[in-house]
Amino acid sequence: MKINRNFDNLVPNYLFAEIAKKTSAYAAAHPDEKLIRLGIGDVTLPLPRTAVQAMKIGAGELSLKETFKGYPEYEGYDFVREAVAKYYAGFGVTVGADEVFISDGAKSDTGNIGDIFGADNVVMVPDPVYPVYVDANIMAGRKIIYAPGTREKRFLPMPDESVHADIIYLCSPNNPTGAAYDAEQLKAWVDYANQHDAIILYDAAYEAFIEDDCPRSIFAIDGARTCAIEFCSLSKTAGFTGVRCGYTVIPKELARDGHNIHALWYRRQATKFNGVSYPVQCAAAAVFSQEGQKEFKANIAYYKENARIISKALDELGIFYTGGKNSPYIWLECPKGMGSWEFFDDLLENAQVVGTPGEGFGSQGKGHFRLTSFGDRENTIEAIERIKKILR
């Protein structure tokens, strides 16, 4: 019996597990201190009322023989997939309901999609990057190359025609940097992927935060249907972090190496995934209703105001940052030349505020730091006042 030795190549601790360890140790040593967490991107506002009501109705239907449901369809119930397709149409993008797969979240699907691709593919990820993209491919034994997102590029890496990749991960608005690609920049990536016979794995988990003319979907770009898969989540859109529901869109015409990608993913899901529960899918469909959208947009507006508060403070302090506009994340340059873990310790010890060291997102994250706007308003204001006090 042998273990998958690719796990030996992972960093010992997942970034957020290390943060939790340090935070817990500080809390245990200082039980009277009030810690404010602006680190992990978990939401704090409750689920939209419409979604909760729909979940209750769905759960009630399971208590009656006439409306009981067992295993759901592997790709999700039609009424949810149709709701997703209608949602896309609402911002001018056409996807078929039969191209939508309902899942338990974008994190799962961005990690699991690799099951349908060979281990000898070269994977390109941006740097800084969401750690799951890297770790999932290290586990699979794939070669990983990095597209550097430097400060000069405002942390939006662009393709290099001299470098070949088979699989490309993009996230816009980006986690961790909060930066969002415009249409011209995404078109460059789509053209690169089609020319290199590559597939873009596009994480659009934060699309609902976009407030300018940046595309909310890769499929708004001409040519994307022959080179892209899109992942999205209700976690940050509608507070489903603990409920778990998202969706993946794979165009029917997408093919590589003589195989239809949509069909391959369906085959994978049918083997390894038994679908999302009926009450959760009822809640998800309700999120896309007229009333549901009104409610989740109110939640997003609340978080964006938190982001504005954080951004204004950084402007006052003269600290460079990206994000805070189309994203719940604010990516800042550590003050006073501090390293990212050094700044983490400084905030924890002297301001009792928890953030996320940029170094945990890749080499380009050194000297940078991520704050999130997912806290409640009072704590966000208090945290920013504490930070301003120690940095002035």
N, C-alpha and C positions, 0 to 999 in steps of 0.2 A: 504494500500500500504506500502511495506517495502523495505528498501535498503538492498543490499548484505552486511551484517555486517562484512564479511571477509575483506572488504576494511578498516575497522577500525584498522586492524592489520598491515597495511602498514606503513612504515616510512612516515612522513608528506610530504617530498619532494623527488622526484626522484633525484638521485645523480647529474646528469648533469644539472638539473634545478636549483639546489642549487649553483652549480659552476657558471652558467650563471647569477644568481642573484647577487652574490658577484662581479663577473667581471664587470657587468653593473654598479653597484654602484661605483666601483673604477674608471671606465672610465668616469662616469658623474662628479666625483669629481676632476678628473685630465684630462681634455680634451686635453691637449697638450702632454700627454705622449703616446708613441707608445707601445701598448700592442702586445705581440707575444703569440699566442695560440698554445701550445703543449699539449692540454688536450683532448678534445673530438676527437674520431678517425674518423673525416671527411676528405675526400680526397681534394686535391687542384689542381691536374693536370686535364686537360680536358679529355673528353671521347675519346677513340680511334677513329681515323678518319674513319676507316672501319665501326665501329658501328654507327656512325652518318650518314654516307651515306646510310646504310641499313635502318635506322629509317626513313630517308627522303623518300626513295623508298616505304617503307611500308605505310607511311602516304599518299603518292601520289596515291597508289593503292586504298585507301579508298575514293578517290575523283571520281572514275570511277565506273559506275554500274557493268561493267564486272568483276571487281576485288574487289568490296566492300565486307567487312566481318563484321558481327555483333558480337554476343556473341562468344567468343572463347571456345574451349573445356576446361572443368573444369581442366583437368590435363595438359593442354598446347598443342600447335600445335605439330604435329609429327616431323616436321623438326627441331624444337628446342630440343625436347627430344632425337632425334637421334644424334644431335650435342653434347649434354651432354654425352651420352653413348660413343661416339667416343672419347671425351676428356678424360674420365676415362680410356679407353683402351690405350690411349697415355702414361699413367704412370703405365700400367700393371694391372689394376683393371677391372673386368668384371661386368657391370651392364646392365640390359636390358633397352632399351628405354621405354618399357611399365612399368618400375618400377620407372620412373622419373615423378615428379610432378613439373611443373613450377609455381612459386609463386611470390609474390611481395617482397620477401626478407626473409632471415633466421630469423630475429627478429620476424616477424609475425608468421612464422611456429613453431619456438621453443616455442612461447607463446601459440599458438592455438592448438598445438598437444594434449594438455591436455583435449580437448573436448571429445576425444574418450576413455579416461581412467576414471575409477571410482574415486570418491573423497576420498575413504578410502585407496588408495594406499599410501605407504610411499615413499617419494621422497628424493633421495640423491643428493646433489650438492657439488661441491668442494668449498673450502674456502681458498683463495679469489675466487670470482665468479662474472660473468656478472649479474647485478641486475635483468634482465628480467626473468632469470630462477627462481629466488626466488619469485619475485612479482607475476608472473603469477600463481604460485601454492598457494601462500597465498590467492589470489583472489578466487581460487577454493576451499579453505578450507582444503587443504591436509597437512598432517604432513610432515615437512621437517627436515632432519638430514644432518649433514655436515661432509664431509671428509676433515680433515685439511691438507692443503698444507703448510707445514712449510719450513723455510729456509733450514733446514737440508735435506729435501726432494727436495730441489730446486723447491718448490711450485708445485710439481706433486704428489698429493695424490694417494695412492694405496688402493686397496680393503682390508677390514678386514672381514675374513670369519665369525667372531662372530657377525657381524652386518648385519641385513637383510634390503634390500631395494627392491622396486618393479620397480621404475623408477630411472634411473641414468643419470644425465647430465654430459657430458664431453665435453671439448673444447680444441682442439689441432691443431695448436699452440694456446696457451691459451690467452684469454682476461680476466684479465688484465696483467698477469705476463710474457707473451711472451714465456713461457716454452713449449716445445713440447715433447710428449711421443715417446719413441722408440717402436719397434715392440714387444719386450719382455714385456714391461710394458702394452701395449694395450692388448696383449694376456692374461695377468692376469685379466684384466677387463672383457674381453669377456668370459673367463672361469667362472668367478664369476657370471656374468649375466645369463649364461646358467644353472649354478647349482642352482641359486636362482629363476629361472623362471622370471627374470627381463628383462626389455628392456632398452638398452642404447640409449639415445638421444644425438647423436654425432654432435657437431657443428664444421664443417670444413671450416668456413668462411675464414680462413687465410691460407689454404693449399698451395696456389700458392707461398707463401713466403718461403716454406721449401727448403733448399739448401743442406741438408745432406741426410742421408739414413733413416730419420724418415718417417713413413708411411704418405701418403697424404690422405688416406681414411681409415676408420675403416674396410671397406670391403677388404682391403689388408690382414686382419687377418683371419686365419682359424676359422670358427665357428661363425663369425660375422653375417652372413646372417640369423641366427636363433635367434638373440637377439638384433639387432641394426637397428636404423633409422638414416640416415645421412642428415644433413642440410648444404647447401652451399649458397653462395651469390656472386653476381657480384659487390657488393658495393665497396669492397676493391680491388678486382681483376681487375675490369675494370672501376672503378669510377662511378658506378651506384647508389651512395647514394641518389641522387635526382631523378633518373629515376625509380628505384625500380624494381629489378628482382633478383630472386634467384631460387633455386631448392631443392627439397627434394627427397631422394631416399629411397623407402620402398621395400625390397625384397618380391617377391610374396609368398614365403613360410613362412614368419613371421606370427606367430599366437600365441594368448594367450586367455585363458578362453573360448575356443571353438569358437573363432572368428578370421577371417583373418584380420590382421591389415591394409594391403593394401586396402582391400575392405571398411573397416570402414573409412579410411581417404578419400577415394574417395566419400563416402556418405556424409561425413562432408563437404567437399569442394563443392559438388554439391548443398548443402543447403545454405552455408554461404559465398561462394566466387564465383564471376563471371569471374575469370581469369584475366590474364595480357593482356594489350592491344596489338593489332597486331603489330603496329610499334615498341613497346618495345621488343616484342618477335623476330622481325626481327633483331633488334640491338643485342639482346642476342645471336642469332645464329651466327651472324657475328663475335662476340667476339671469338667464338671457331674455326673460319676459320684459315687457315695458317697465313694469313696476320694479322688477329685480334689478334692471340696469340703473334705474334711478337711485335705488338704495346703494348699490355697490359703488356708483360714481360719487355718492356722498362720502362714503368711507375713503375712497381714493383722494378726494379733495381734502379731507382731514389730514391724511398722511402728507400730502403735498404742501399743506400749510406748515406742518412740522419741518419739512425739508426747507421751506423758505426761511423759517426762523433760524435754522442751523446755518444756512448759506449766508444770511445777513450777518450773523456773528463772525463768520470767517472773513467776510468782506471787511468788517470793522477791524479785525485783527491783521488784515493784509496777508492772509494765508491763501495760497493757490489751491484750487479744487476744481474737480469736474463733477457732473451730476447735479442733483438737487432741483432739476427742472423737469426732465422727462422721466424721472426715476425716483424711487424712494431712497436711493443711496447717494451719499456724499463722499467723494474720494479726495482726500486732502494730503498735501505735502506736510510731513511731520515738521513742526516748528523747531527752531534752534538747532537744526542739523541732527536731530535725534534719529536713531533707527526706529523701525516700526514696533519691535517688541519693547524697546526702551521707552517709547512713547506710551505703549500699552501699560507698562508698569507705572509710569509717571501719572497717568490718568487714574489708574486704579488706586494707587497709594495716596495721591494728593487731592483728587477730586471725587473719588469713589464713583467713577464713571467707567463703564466697560464698553470698549469698541473692538474693532477687528484689525490686527496688524496686517498691513499690506503684503508683507513678506510671505505670508501664508498662501498668497494667490499666485506666486511666481517671482522670478528674479526681478522683473520690472516693478514689482510692488515694494521693493526695498525703499525705505525712507518715506513710505506713504501709509495711509490709514483709512479705514472705512467706518463711517458712521451711518446708521439707518434712521429713518423717520417713522418707524413703526411703533414707537412708544406712545404713551398718552401725552396730551398737550402739557399738563402741569409738569410732568417729569422731564419732558423735552426742554421746556423753558428753564427748569431748575438745573438740569445737566449743563446747558449752554452757559448759564451764569457761573457755574462752578469752573467750567473750562476757561472762560474769559478771565476769571479771577486769577488762575494760576499761570496764565500765559501773558498777562499784561505786565 
